């Protein structure tokens, strides 16, 4: 949607000391030469949403065409993004049965599959109760078939299952103690505030106004430190 996306990426990638730059996308435009262009501009890895390999299910969930997404994934693989991750939000009575095919597809393409449990944040109670599917059964299958299992220490101790010729990650909802305990993220809101907790909006630090007023690098560094000091477990005192 942003025609200047390559320019934005190039300017971010040029920042001194930046170690990683990634993008989450539906992948529908990657097959039109955009994948290679973004790789050349500095994107190192991609997360591509792919809820199903069934064209009807995909269209129902996203409004897009499955083949466009598959072409985008192929283009991303050829552009040598490392890794290419496929984000699959698992929905009860919608795409649970598609998981084995998704694992095979990830294996055949060399992508990493992320099975994502539906989170109650930003969805209505009725939608959540209707579509939430616990990944416990799928995780047991992964454990039984994994050659090895590792944790991602900077991603809330998320478990990574290395199966024969394919890797599968399991992403549980954020309302758990592991998520808070191992959270290392600092987010920036759309209106320019530093956000140390995904679940809270009462401990934000304005960074945009000082930037526009010409604040020094020292002052901006101080604001990042102050924002980080506001970090605390979301569930503190609730149990």
N, C-alpha and C positions, 0 to 999 in steps of 0.2 A: 504493500500500500504506500510505502514511502519510496518515492523514486530516487531519493538521495541516500538510500541505505548504504550502498558501497562507500560513499563519501564519509558517512558517519562512522562506519566500521574502520575505515582507514585512519581517521583522526584519533579514534580510541586506541587502535593498535599502535599508534606512534608514540603513545605516552611512555616516557622513560620508566623502566622498572616493571612494566606490566608483564605478568608471567602467563596469563591465560585469558582467552576471550572466546565465549561460546554464544550460541544462539538457539532459542527454542522456536520452532516454526511448525506449521502444518505441512510444509514441504511442497505445496501445490505449484509454486513458481520456480522451484529449483531446477526443474528439467529444461528450462528455457535458457540455459547458459548462466543463470544466476549463481548456481552452486560453485562453479569454477571461479567466477568473479569474486565472490565472497571469500573463497579460500585464498585467492591472491591478495585480497585486501587485508587479511589478517585473522579471520575467524579460524579457530583451530579445531573445534568440535561442534557437532550439531545434535540437538534433541528434536526428533520429528514425531509429531502426534500421529499414531496409527491405531485406532481403536478396534479395527477388524479388517480381515482380508475378504470378507463378504461384501460385495459391492452395494447390496441393498442396505445392509446394516450400516456401512460406512456413510452412505448418502443420508440415511435417516438421522444419524448422530451428528454429522458435520455439515450437511448440505452441499458437500463437494463430491467430486468424482474420484473414485478409488484409484483409477489408472494414473491420474495426475500425481497423486501422492506416491505411487510406486515408481513412476518415472523420476520424481524428485529424489527418492531414496537411492535409486540407481545412480543418478547424477552425483549425489553426495558421496557415495562409495567411490566412484571413479575419480572424484576431485580429491580423494585422499584425506578426507576429514578423519580424525582419530581421537575418540571413536565417533561413530554414528550410533546414537541411541534411539530406540523406538519406544515412545511413551504410550502404554496401553492402560487406560483407566478401565478397570474391570467392573462391569455393571450386571447385577443379578437379572437373569432372564433376558439378557440382551447379547452379551458376548463372552460369557464364561466358557462356553464350549469351544470358543475360537482359540483358546490359549495354546493347545498342542500345535495347531497350525502356525501360530505366531512364533512359537519356539523353533519350529522347523524352518520358517521363513528367515528368522534371525540367523540361524545356523547356515543357511544357504547363501545369505548375502554378506555374512561377516559382521553384521550389526550386533549391538547389545540390546537385549529386551528388558525394559523396565515395566514390571507389573505394578500398577498403582491402585491401591485401595481407595475407594471413594471417600473423600473427606467431607464432613458436614459444613465446613466453611464455604460460604458463598453459594450454597444450594438450600432450597427450602426443606422443611422437615418432612413433608410428604415425599418429595423426590428422594431424599436420603433413605427414608424407611423403605421405599419401594425398590430402590436400586442398589443399596449397599450390600456388598458381598465380601465376607471375611476371606482373606487369603490364606488362612491357616491350612486348609486342605492342600492348596497348591504348594505351600511352603514345605509341607511334609513330603510331597512328591519330589520337590527339588532336593531336599536333604537326602532322600533315598537314592537319588541318581547323581548327586554331585561328586565330582572327583576331589574338589576342595571347596571350602567356604572361607570367605574373609569378610572383615568389617571395613567400612569407610569411616575412619575416625573423624574426619572433618565434614561428614554428612550424616550426623546424628547416629553413628554406629550402624548405618544401613548395611544389611547383609547382601553379599554378592555370592552367587552360586555358580561355580565353574563346572558346567556339564560337558560331556564329550563334544568338542568343537563348537560350543556356544556358551555365552555368559548371560545369566539372568539375575537382575536385581529386583528386590521386593521393597516397595515403598509403602509403609503403613501410614495411617492418618497422623496428623501432627499433635493430636491430643494424647501424648504419652510422655512419660518421664524421660525416656531416652532422647526424644527430640529436643526437649528443653535443656537437658543436662549436657548434651554434646553440640548445641547450636553455636556456630561461629560466624553466623551471617550478620552483615550490616546492610540493610536495604535502603533505597532512596525512593520516596514516594513521588507520584507524578507532579506534586506541587513543591518539590524540592526540600523535603524534610528527611533527616536521617531517622531510620526506624529500626531499633535493635530487636524488637520482638514482633513476629508476624501476627500474633494474636492480640496485640494492644495498640491503641492509638492515643494513649494518654501520657506517653513518655517520649514524644518526638522532639527532635532538635532541628530548628530551622537552619539550613545551610545555604539556601538560595539567596536570601536577602543579604547576608554578609558578602557573598560573592559579587552580587550586583552593586554593592556599596564599596567594592574594592578592598575587601579585607586581605590582610597579608597572609602568606602561606603559613606562617607561624600561628596566626589566629585560627585559620581553617583546620590545621592539625589539632589545635586545642579543642575545637568543636567536635572533631571525631572522637577524641579521648573522652570528652564529657558525655557524648552520646553512648559510648561503650560502657561507661560507668553506670548508666541507667539500666543496663541489662540485668535481669533477674528472672528466675524461673516463673513462668506464667502461673503454674499451679501452686506457688508458694503459699503456705498457710491453709490450703484447701483440704489437706488430708491429715 
